[in-house]
Amino acid sequence: MTDKANIPMNFDYTETQGQIRAAVKELCKGFGPEYWRQCAQDGAYPEAFVAAMAKAGWLAALIPEEYGGAGLPLLDACLILQEINQIGGSAVHCHAQMYTMASILRHGTEAQKRRTLPRIADGSLRLQAFGVTEPDAGSNTLAIKTFARKVPGGYVVNGQKIWTSRYSHSHMYLLIARTTAIDAVKKKTDGLSLFLIDIAKAGAALKATPIRTMINHHTFQVFIDNLELTDDDRIGEEGKGFYYLLNSLHSERLLVASEAIGDGHWFVGKAARYGSERVVFDRPIGANQGVQFPIARAHMNIEAAELMRNKAATLFDAGLPCGREATMVKYLASEAAWEAAEAAMTTFGGYGVACEYDIERKWKESRLFRTAPISNNLVLAQVAEHLLGMPRSY
């Protein structure tokens, strides 16, 4: 196996990556600020945009060619999402279609792959909902209470999930549940299993209620009442779901970090242009260091986060351990994007909260990235635990 220290790093994007970014940018031009503004105002799912991305094949970037996808490396997928956000759109509405299928791809049976991956690739099957978080567990996935009781030929599941985004726009639901009680396993990470659920087939056993939030993410809490599943609905080996979940989380964090990087570049560009054009007291406001310096700091931190993202994605694509790097990238990118959002909001002043300038819409989006899919405070605790060798303290 190649050592991390020997992984070659190229600081230039390839010609192919440039072509990918240009093609995605061209597609996004058909969905300008007015489109996203209207979706936010109406609380509408950007159906036309997601359909266009699927038709163009971008949401199948990480699915191998043998299953109808593009078979691209993770870094290329990261650049797709970054470009969407960098031009002012929002990739969050479709990013799960890219990475949630990883559990099937890596741990599913060949029959499961053949049954789902080609349809995910062509957009006819949406797998965008992932049931992990629970009200009493939060980020402590090992403490979840949703339980899948073994019965002949399958399982009966009961429990509750929260913060399940895009549930109403998915055909399938990836769910993690305990199949062995936490007090009956030697390691707390054992005894969790992954299941792939057909939402329509589940019927009344799944009841989803929307959670109203400040941002247009179509988020639900899902109540699971005597849901009957077959053994074929389980992904991989029983009791190993947590380890499968970790594999998916690395790519998720890098893809979400890429959205944050895109947002950061967008904020810096908007703030720099406005600072150069807005004249107050007979000179551009950008002539003042109080405006200049926050934008400059945000730019430097976004650039640094992008380099760290590229390193982590390079490790991922080389098949090397990258969990620590992926987690740190999520922190660095989301913090840099938030710094850029604050700089843009300050630069625009009162106009920053006016919907027509789009700052407030993206500002809210960037704030959420600091909380999800993993809290930045949890990232700090994990890194501190590694460095100091001490138990986490929250």
Disulfide bonds with the S-S distance in Angstrom:
none
